[in-house]
Amino acid sequence: MEDNKIMETENTAQGAAEMAQNAPGAGAGTDTTTAEGAAQNAPADAHSMNYTHTFNPPIEITGTQYKSLTFYFDRLTGEDVEAVELELQQRNIIVLDATVSSAFQCGIAARASGIGADEIARLPLRHYLKIKNAARDFLVAVGY
């Protein structure tokens, strides 16, 4: 009987510790998850390379107001890269390294968003640079 009380006390203490750990705001600023627990708590798109840019205030592109614009880099294929390369060649722009070419990065961002590269290039500089840099980060991450 005494053994049962000890087990119940241990289970209660263990349950209280788990509840405290899982409570909202618990352990703020510290990582208390294990590798196994982290895999379970990770969002489904943890490895997504997509980027959503927020315009504040909203901006008009080709007659449409945008509060935000998502760049679906994960959907790009080799055909998209070749299309950007071909377009730049036709404009007599030679790209030696895509990770330092603003024109290439802008073209990749355009393909990922469905907005024309010329429209992205006409954005205010603070928006253009963030979008272009997101494309560069994507290219570096995939090993371009």
Stockholm file with secondary structure:
# STOCKHOLM 1.0

chainA/1-144         MEDNKIMETENTAQGAAEMAQNAPGAGAGTDTTTAEGAAQNAPADAHSMNYTHTFNPPIEITGTQYKSLTFYFDRLTGEDVEAVELELQQRNIIVLDATVSSAFQCGIAARASGIGADEIARLPLRHYLKIKNAARDFLVAVGY
#=GR chainA/1-144 SS CHHHHHHHHHHHHHHHHHHHHHSTTTTTTSCCCCHHHHHHHSCTTTTCCCEEEEEEEEEEETTEEEEEEEECGGGCCHHHHHHHHHHHHHTTCCCSCGGGCHHHHHHHHHHHHTSCHHHHHTSCHHHHHHHHHHHHHHHHHTTC
#=GC SS_cons         CHHHHHHHHHHHHHHHHHHHHHSTTTTTTSCCCCHHHHHHHSCTTTTCCCEEEEEEEEEEETTEEEEEEEECGGGCCHHHHHHHHHHHHHTTCCCSCGGGCHHHHHHHHHHHHTSCHHHHHTSCHHHHHHHHHHHHHHHHHTTC
//
